[in-house]
Amino acid sequence: MIKQDTEESATQGGEDASPTVGGMESPAAAKDSLDSNSPKESEPQTPQTDTPPQDQEGGSEGAEAALSQCFTADDLSRQLEDILSTYCRVTISDDASALPNGQSHSPELNGLTSEREDDKSEEGKINGGENGAEKEQKKTQEKKKVKGLGKEITLLMQTLNTLSTPEEKLAGLCKKYAELLEEHRNTQKQMRVLQKKQNQLVQEKDNLRNEHSKAILARSKLESLCRELQRHNRTLKEEGMQRTRLEEEKRKEVTSHFQVTLNDIQAQMEQHNERNASLRQENTELAEKLKKLYEQYKLREEHIDKVVKHKDLQQQLVDAKLHQAQELLKESEERHDREKDFLLKEAVESQRMCELMKQQEVHLKQQLSLYTEKFEEFQTTLSKSNEVFTTFKQEMEKMTKKIKKLEKETAMYRSRWESSNKALLEMAEEKAVRDRDFDALQGKVQRLEKLRRALKVERNELNKKVQNLSGQHSDTRCSHSPPSSPALSHQKISHQLQATAPRLDEADVKHWSRS
């Protein structure tokens, strides 16, 4: 299917390339027709009127050719960029999005989607068949288990007969049952992990297959585009050669025409000696026209050189883009090979693990059959001791109920005890903090009382001094002494405050000193 898709894409690429080549050849054919018609029209009767139209026609033809080549190169570069943007990405969206030209995706991709759907339907059928086979295998395995149970029960009975008391026998049975449960759970977990790995491998395989098909499509489209570019280069070379030939022919015609006109002028000068002055004027005009023609010819050659350089640059750009596309293809192929090798290694490892797990499963089934046989033998012995076990079970249930009630009560008392301990600790911490604050405040109160008493004594002394000093108004020296005594008393008070209360704040000391 993939080969058919590549062939269809190659044929479509060729069909798409054919109109472009035809479109490129059409302006060349038009130019040839114009060039073939131009000599007939450019046969001059006089040198003064026919030379300028030839130059104008040549310039228009060169401009049309340059424009057509630019358009074709731009179209090819756009096609290459579209192919690279659609096929050279690592992760391509599966939803069908519109192309830049307003067209939908090519039919190759639709074919791939149909192939995917067919593959999915086939895989569903295969999975259905595999499920039926698995069911049949499970039935056969269950029958084998039932047959193998007898052996295991005999072995178990032999081991139990070695034990003396029924309690020991029950403990041995419980241990074996727990071991079997653990082994069964481990096998189930391993089977789930292996199933997940298998699903992941299938998904990765599908993704790699899709990427491979997309890479093949991109390769086919790039090959078709390379062919179109080669055709375009050939047409450009042919057009350049044709233009050079046509320009050489025109130059030869111009030179021959110029020689003919010069011969005519010389004959006219020999025949008409009387009209020398007019002929000289005509000669000067002809010389100026020839200069103009020569200058126009130089300008034309310069324009042609610029066009050739522009084409060379376009060719280099196309070659660089082709080189990039080839490198991208190589990188994608190398990446595909690496991923293929990695997946093969993982598949080998998964197969080996599956074989090991199958061997373990067979071994475990054998053990299960033995244990089932032992269990059946043991059931006969247990039927006799069921009555004793039921009575013991009832007593155990009563005891468990009582134990649960006691556990609930102990949990409640324990929670209450913890909460009360926490409350006591918090209260003790608060009490310690408050005791410290109370002691500090009591010390401050005692210091303040001492200061108050000292201040009362000093106030009484000061009042006495003021009364003694009030009678002595005559003496001027004594008039200045009262303000000095309060200052000294204030200094003494401040010293006493600092000595008695060093732990008080500075603001309190300043307040008492001011008062």
Secondary structure, DSSP 8 states (H G I E B T S, - for coil): -HHHHHHHHHHHHHHHHHHHHHHHHHHHHHHHHHHHHHHHHT--SSTTTSHHHHHHHHHHHHHHHHHHHHHHHHHHHHHHHHHHHHHS-SS--SS----TTS----HHHHHHHHHHHHHHHHHHHHHHHHHHHHHHHHHHHHHHHHHHHHHHHHHHHHHHHH--SHHHHHHHHHHHHHHHHHHHHHHHHHHHHHHHHHHHHHHHHHHHHHHHHHHHHHHHHHHHHHHHHHHHHHHHHHHHHHHHHHHHHHHHHHHHHHHHHHHHHHHHHHH-STTHHHHHHHHHHHHHHHHHHHHHHHHHHHHHHHHHHHHHHHHHHHHHHHHHHHHHHHHHHHHHHHHHHHHHHHHHHHHHHHHHHHHHHHHHHHHHHHHHHHHHHHHHHHHHTHHHHHHHHHHHHHHHHHHHHHHHHHHHHHHHHHHHHHHHHHHHHHHHHHHHHHHHHHHHHHHHHHHHHHHHHHHHHHHHHHHHHHT--S-HHHHHHHHHHHHHHHHHHHHHHHHH-TTS-HHHHHHHHH-
